[in-house]
Amino acid sequence: MSSLGLKRLSQIEENKIVITDSLLTPAYPVVLPDTAKAEFLKQLAFPNIRNKNNKVVYYQEMYNRAYILNHQKADDEMVKLLASNIWYDPQKTWKTYELIKTLVENQDKMNKLTGNGEKIKMNQAIKTNLDELKNIINGG
């Protein structure tokens, strides 16, 4: 199990750090080989992190890779991002994270909705998220 968090400096208190988002990965078996654990460790290994310009973008890429691996059920094609070149553009990386986060949140909300009207609206929002994500995956 790993814990990651996106942090920033507090805008209210000087020299304080605020955690804006956090991620807790599933627990992996310690003794038995596990393909999910191997993929997780591979993706977060230093040689596989593409943008090492500074600590902020390095950590952001690590967090985003872990987030994608943790939520890959949201869209099967999302894993293609791990091998893409979006990591060289911090703005695109951040936009992609926000898009995936919104997609995951919308899918969670969808599972809790009961009314058909609400489900239709949420389905449209999810479809929009997926279309935007596919555009990024395909180099857009």
C-alpha positions in Angstrom: 0.0 0.0 0.0 1.3 3.4 -0.9 0.1 6.9 0.0 0.6 9.9 -2.2 -0.6 13.4 -2.0 -0.7 16.6 -4.0 0.6 19.5 -1.9 0.9 23.2 -2.2 2.0 26.1 0.1 -0.8 27.5 2.2 -2.2 30.8 1.0 -3.3 31.7 4.6 -0.4 30.6 6.8 3.2 31.2 5.7 5.5 28.1 5.5 2.5 25.7 5.9 1.8 23.0 3.4 -1.7 22.0 2.4 -2.7 18.6 0.9 -5.1 19.2 -1.9 -5.6 15.6 -3.1 -4.6 12.3 -1.7 -4.3 8.8 -3.1 -4.1 5.5 -1.3 -3.2 2.5 -3.5 -4.6 -1.0 -2.8 -2.6 -3.3 -0.6 -0.4 -5.6 -2.6 0.7 -9.1 -1.4 4.2 -9.0 0.1 5.3 -12.5 -0.5 3.4 -13.7 -3.6 4.1 -12.2 -7.1 1.5 -9.8 -8.3 1.2 -8.3 -11.8 -0.6 -5.2 -10.5 2.2 -4.5 -8.0 4.9 -5.2 -10.6 3.2 -2.7 -13.0 2.8 -0.1 -10.3 6.5 -0.4 -9.3 7.5 -0.3 -12.9 5.5 2.8 -13.7 6.8 4.7 -10.7 10.4 3.7 -11.1 12.8 6.6 -11.6 13.9 5.7 -15.2 10.2 5.5 -16.3 9.4 9.0 -15.1 9.7 11.2 -18.2 9.7 14.8 -16.9 12.5 15.3 -14.3 12.9 19.0 -14.8 12.1 19.8 -11.2 10.7 18.1 -8.1 7.2 19.5 -8.6 6.6 18.1 -12.1 8.5 14.9 -11.2 6.2 14.3 -8.2 3.1 15.3 -10.2 3.9 12.7 -12.8 4.4 10.1 -10.2 1.1 10.9 -8.6 -0.8 11.0 -11.9 0.7 7.6 -13.0 -0.4 6.1 -9.7 -3.8 7.7 -10.0 -4.2 6.2 -13.5 -3.2 2.8 -12.4 -5.5 3.0 -9.4 -8.5 4.1 -11.5 -7.9 2.3 -14.8 -11.4 0.7 -14.7 -12.8 4.1 -15.4 -11.6 3.8 -19.0 -9.6 0.9 -20.4 -7.7 3.2 -22.9 -6.5 5.4 -20.1 -3.4 3.2 -19.5 -2.2 4.3 -23.0 -1.4 7.7 -21.3 1.4 6.0 -19.3 3.4 5.5 -22.5 2.5 8.8 -24.1 4.4 12.1 -24.2 2.0 14.2 -22.3 4.4 14.1 -19.3 6.7 16.6 -21.0 4.0 19.2 -20.8 3.1 20.0 -17.1 -0.1 21.9 -18.1 -1.3 19.0 -20.2 -0.4 16.6 -17.4 -2.5 18.7 -14.9 -5.4 19.0 -17.3 -5.4 15.2 -17.9 -5.4 14.6 -14.2 -8.3 16.9 -13.6 -10.2 15.2 -16.4 -9.6 11.7 -15.1 -10.5 12.8 -11.6 -13.8 14.4 -12.8 -14.5 11.2 -14.8 -14.0 9.0 -11.7 -16.1 11.3 -9.5 -18.9 11.4 -12.1 -18.9 7.6 -12.4 -19.1 7.3 -8.6 -22.0 9.8 -8.6 -23.7 7.8 -11.4 -23.6 4.6 -9.3 -25.5 6.4 -6.5 -28.2 8.1 -8.6 -31.7 6.6 -8.7 -33.7 8.9 -11.0 -33.5 8.3 -14.8 -33.4 12.0 -15.5 -30.4 12.5 -13.3 -28.7 9.4 -14.8 -29.2 10.7 -18.3 -27.5 14.0 -17.4 -24.7 12.3 -15.6 -24.2 9.9 -18.6 -23.8 12.9 -20.9 -21.2 14.4 -18.5 -19.3 11.1 -18.5 -19.5 10.8 -22.3 -18.0 14.3 -22.6 -15.2 13.4 -20.1 -14.5 10.2 -22.1 -14.4 12.1 -25.4 -12.0 14.7 -24.0 -9.8 12.0 -22.6 -9.8 10.0 -25.9 -8.7 13.2 -27.6 -5.7 13.6 -25.3 -4.9 9.9 -25.7 -4.9 10.2 -29.4 -2.5 13.2 -29.4 -5.0 16.0 -29.2 
